C-alpha cells in the first residue's frame, strides 16, 4: 500500500480601487518584526515550537515513578524506561521514598535531579505544584497524564486555567493534561519512505492509523494532545510540516483551541506542500456536545470550520478508515502527471459501477482516443467497451496481453491514475493481474490503485504482492479509494498555485477605517442610513437616497432622486422593515410619496419604533439579489458570508463562508459553492450578473471585517443587487450591529 464600484472592473482597475481604499500589498514579512501582525493586531505567521527534544530527549525525569506491582504508575514507568532506551535517553526516576525504581537510582524531588532534563513525565494527580518546581529546574517539556480538568465541567475548567497560567509563567511547554502514552509508542524502524505524523485528541482514535505500520506504512510521530492546556494541535502541525521525513499529517480533532493558530499552522503546511488530513468531529449538534464534554473545548460552527479547512487546503474526511487511506496516499504518492482517471477491470459491471462512483465523486474519466481504443482492441475483443472504463472480459489478464493493456493505459497522456477494482480473489486471473499491476507500477511515474475487495484479506496476492509493493496504492473499498484519489489530486492542484493570504493581509488601517470608526456606536445597532454611510466609506455603492423628516421633504427628495422611488423608515431599532410594513416600493408620483410618508410614520408610532427619518431611495431593479455579511465566530473571529439574498434568505440558506484574510481566488470560489450559482450566469433570458462587482464587494466587506472585526457583531448587506454585467452592484439595504 502506498504509503463603490461602477461598471466592469479590470484586474488593474480593481487593484487601483482597492489601493485607493487603503489596502496595502507588502511583501513577505520578516518573522519577529512588527509586520508579523495584521491590521487587527493578530499574528500573521505560525509560532513554531522546537519539539525535537520532546520527541527525542537526551534526559527524562519520571515524577511519581513506581515499580510496585499492581500500581498504575508501575506499568507507565516500565513503558517509559523501554521507550527511553530505544531513543537513547537517560532516565531519572523521582519519588520521595524510593532509592531506586526498576534498578535505576531514584531522587527524592525535582530539585535533586542530577542534570537539567529535557522532558518531565508527571505521574501525579495534581501537576500544578510540580510545574512550579519544574520552572526552577528549567525543564523544557512536561507531560501531564492526570484527568479531572476541563473535560469534567466548570470546576475542572478552572483548575485547567490555573495550570495553563502556571505553564505560561514557567517557560516550559506542557502536553496534556488528560493525555496518554501514545507519544512513547514503539515505532517500526524497518520501514522506509515518507512517513505519517499523527495527532489525536483522543488516543484510541489514533490506533487505526498507527496500525498502518502493519501494512508497511511508516509512522514517525504521535502527539496525543489531550486537553491542550498548552501545546495544541496547531503546534504539532507547524512542527511536523518542517520535518523532512513527514509526508503527511493525520489528525483526529475534537475541538480546536485557537482558530487563528490552526489557520496559521495549516498555512505553514500549505507553504511547505505538506498535506494535512483531518477528522473533525462536531458536524452534528450531538457530536458537538460529546466533543465538548470530552475535551472541554469549543467546537465552533461546523460550516465555518469546514470552510476554513478547505480554504487552507486541509483535507477533511469523516471516518478513521478514510483518514488511514487518504493520509497514506498523500504521504507517499508522487505528484500527478495528469488528472484523468482510467478504470480497468475484468468485469464490465464492476467497471461501469466504479466509473459511475468516480464521476459522482468529481473525478474526470476522459474518453480514450480512437487510436488508443484501437490499440487496446488488439488484446481485448471488439465487442467489449474500451473507451473508459475498460473491460477486458477476463481472459486477457491470464497471459502476456494483461501487461500490454496496463502499459497502454499508463502510456496515455490524458491518464494520470489507473484504478483497478478486484472484487474478489479469482486465481489464477486475479493473481496474475495484481502481479502485472505491481510490475507496471514500478516502471511508471503515474499512480496505480488497486481495490482488493475480498472480505478475507489473507490471500497471498493481497498480503504479499500488493502490500509488498511501495508503488501500488491498495485499498479495501472503492469509496475510500475515490476519496483518497480526489484528495490527492486536489492537494497538488491547491499547493501548486498556493499563495499565502497572510503575506498580503493589510498591516495598517486604511483611510476608510478612519472614516468608518467615527460612525460606529458601541453596543448599538446603526440605522440603515448610518449603515450605508459605513458601506460608502469602504467604497461600496449604495442607491441615490436622502433622509427626510417631513412629507414635503420627501416629495423634494423624490424629485431629486428620480422616480420611481422606494421609501423606508430609518431607525436604529429597526431590523426587519418589511415584516412591519415599513417599506413602500414603486412610488411614481408626489401624491404617492406624501401618502407613503404619513403611512410609514404612523406605523412606526403605532409599533413604538423611534425613527431618525424616512429614506427616499432610488429604485434599483433587474438584478440578482445577494447577501454579503460579516458575523463573529467564537473560534475564528470575524467571518465573511456571501449567498442568495432577499426576503427568503433564511429559507434558502444558500451561502458560502470564508475566514479572513483571503484573496480574490477564494472570493470567486465562494460563488462556485452556491447551489443557486446559475442565477448569476443568467437564466430564462436574463443577462449574466456582474460577477466582478460582486467579488469586489466581498473583498471590501472582508476589509471591513479585518479592520472593524472586533467592533462589529453583525453586518448584513441584504439585498445586494448585482446588476447585469458591466453595471456593478448596489447595496439596497444594510444592517450593522456594533459590539
Order of alpha helices (4+ residues) and beta strands (2+ residues): alpha-alpha-beta-alpha-beta-beta-beta-beta-alpha-beta-alpha-beta-beta-alpha-beta-alpha-beta-alpha-beta-alpha-alpha-beta-alpha-beta-alpha-alpha-beta-alpha-beta-alpha-beta-beta-alpha-alpha-alpha-beta-alpha-beta-alpha-beta-alpha-beta-beta-beta-alpha-beta-alpha-alpha-alpha-beta-beta-beta
